[in-house]
Amino acid sequence: MIPRLTLLTFVLGSNLLSAASYRFSLEGRDFDPKILPVLGTRKGDYTLGDIGRVGNFPFVLHAPGHYQFHFGNKGKAKLFCRIDGGASHCVGVRITQPQGELDGNPPLINPLSTMTPKERSRLWSVLVDGEPLKWDPILRAKGLDWSATALSLDYGYNGRENRALPALPAGLRYLSVQCEGVTGLDKLTSLQGTRDLRFLDLRLFDQALDLSFLGANAGLLNLSISGGSVRNTGKLADLSKLRFLKLRRTEDLNSVAFVTSLPELRVFKIDSTAVTDLRLLAHCPQLRLLSATGSLVEYLPDGKKLPKLRDVRLLATPVATRNDQTDALRKTVPGCTVHTTWEDSLRSKLARVNHLRVRSGETSHREREGGATLFEIKDGEKIQNLINRITINQERSGFHCMCYGDPCLEFYEGNKLVATLGFHHGQSLRWDGGLWPGDANVSKPSARLLCNLIAAEGHHGPQEQLRETIARERATPKDWEPSIKAFEEADREAPPPENPILFLGSSSIRKWDLSSSFPDHFTINRGFGGSELSDAIRYFDRIVLPSHPRIIFLYAGDNDINRNKTAEQVVADYQTFAQLVRSKIPATQFAFIAIKPSIKRWHLWPEMKRANEMIHDLSQAHDNLHCLDIASPMLGPDGKLIREFFEKDGLHLNPAGYRVWTKVVTGWLEKRETGF
């Protein structure tokens, strides 16, 4: 028998099929079956022999046309389809065991048993989500054409040990095995008998997979392994025709030396692995997409040798923080998008959206029509402004909330759904099917923005959840009494000099070597790490008044915003402190040191910048109020942070950073000292 895919390719021609039009609908509604390339060369260019999915059914793509799917039989045990105006026929069957049976081996529900060989020969998909005692009636049923029928084995936890994959049928080209969260399935040896695989998707849990079987499948084009651990990765070098390779969350993968033998590789994903060096990918001139999010990557390939590279994903990797390598890649491959932050990856995806639908319900396990529409925004400029104001606390992101988020934000370009974000507990986002390696912890200013937007339309749930979270986080103020008593004791033992310069604030003040930075001035350091503006107000009479300073330099607001205060709240505290200075020591000059941007709190910089701008404006109205801009010198011409000014923690200044601050303060003193 001539395999169906071979016959169709011969009749229609592969080039014609590649350019042909495909359309998909399910139960009368258009949908995206998430076609993955197998015989095709790139995602989105559908080609006969590629593979898609309808619900849990994988299916092999056939002739071009309008694929009209619908489920039949009780429990969606059968999938039907017709192409264009052709007759509808069964293209997929689900073989399962009844739920809730007390018998340890309940009988199978096997639609294959009632089908004729001719009907079986027209199947595109066989899904097995049970574990039958006898596999032959399924895998070797007369009429099945495994060259054009995808086999999916979906294992569930059943408490058994020593479970094994069945002997797989000869000629099998498309295989998916799902055993995430499944223990006891430790025998995968039947993979050793495969010879004709073109597509292989293995979703493992604690299984250890020996890749030595791959050498016999020289025609393998698309390989995906997630979870578990892999051995003998060198065998991947035998797959010279491989185009698409995904090795995600797999243990024992720390080298990609095998890629030097994969000249046809177009997509390479090694997310959440121990791989550190990707320089050998320079041997893959066809590479278009590289994803290493959540990995330990330190070195990138030479972009000059990868002219077709278009998409690089490096979120939550060491190399993402090193602008030299990522900037070099951008310059050498001008058409390539390099994702290094959570925000940039989202903004890139949503750059052309012009319609936002906010609906009730979850992101997962629901059709897009599920849930009620809460409200819609069809102003593209307003939507882009919203997207650009979303910032992410990357340090706290990457987790997986056990819920699916409610409400959901659906972003469209025209009528096309581009992305769905689930909003969790008023403070985190889940990008369904997106580039993020987990849920994103939204900065509190961005969370307020989203909550207020939703509340303005009459839906207050997220806003109430956010307020409860902030209240809990601020419920227990820090006890600074030991630090304040230490300052008072120091003043008793060594009274302050007359007319000193007082530096007051948080750890950025405490860590500043003032005597070395300002050797010609009498300075007092009253920095206590982690403090906020409200603390400077609370202890004003005890740590400010006793020294009778002629100048006060105050650095605060950094921790305030990090602990969920708004820019407006910081400014209000600033005004309270300024009023204390004017009323109790009116001759004193008060200079506020602007809130600094930092690596660790970069997601909060927009809110900090707003506070700085408002404080700067207020300081212009009074002769004894001043605002020192130490933030601008810490940013490059492109507006990005100069990372060389920070300690390893990404928050506190190193000596180079303090030199910047010292230069600003010294310049201000030199200009104004004579007038004091």
Secondary structure, DSSP 8 states (H G I E B T S, - for coil): ---HHHHHHHHH-HHHHHHS-EEEEETTEE-----B-SSSSSTTS--TT-EEEETTEEEE--SSEEEEEEEESGGG-EEEEEETTS--EEEEEEEB--TT-SSSS---B-GGGGS-HHHHHT-SEEEE-S--S--HHHHT-TT--TTS-EEEEE----S-SSEE-----TT--EEEEE-TT--SEEE-GGGGG----SEEEEE-SS-EEEGGGGGG-TT--EEEEESSEEE-GGGGGG-TT--EEEEES-BT----GGGGG-TT--EEE-TTS---B-GGGGG-TT--EEE-TTS---B---GGG-TT--EEE-TT-GGGG-HHHHHHHHHHSTT-EEE-SHHHHHHHHTTT--EEEEESS-SSSS-TT-S-EEEEE--HHHHHHHHHT--B-GGG--B--SS--SSEEEEEETTEEEEEEEEETTTEEEETTSS-SSBEEB-HHHHHHHHHHHHTTT--HHHHHHHHHHHHHTSS----HHHHHHHHHHHHHS---SS-EEEEESHHHHT--HHHH-TTS-EEEEE-TT--HHHHHHTHHHHTGGG--SEEEEE-SHHHHHTT--HHHHHHHHHHHHHHHHHH-TT-EEEEE-----STTGGGHHHHHHHHHHHHHHHTT-TTEEEE--SGGGB-TTS-B-GGGB-TTSSSB-HHHHHHHHHHHHHHHHHHGGG-
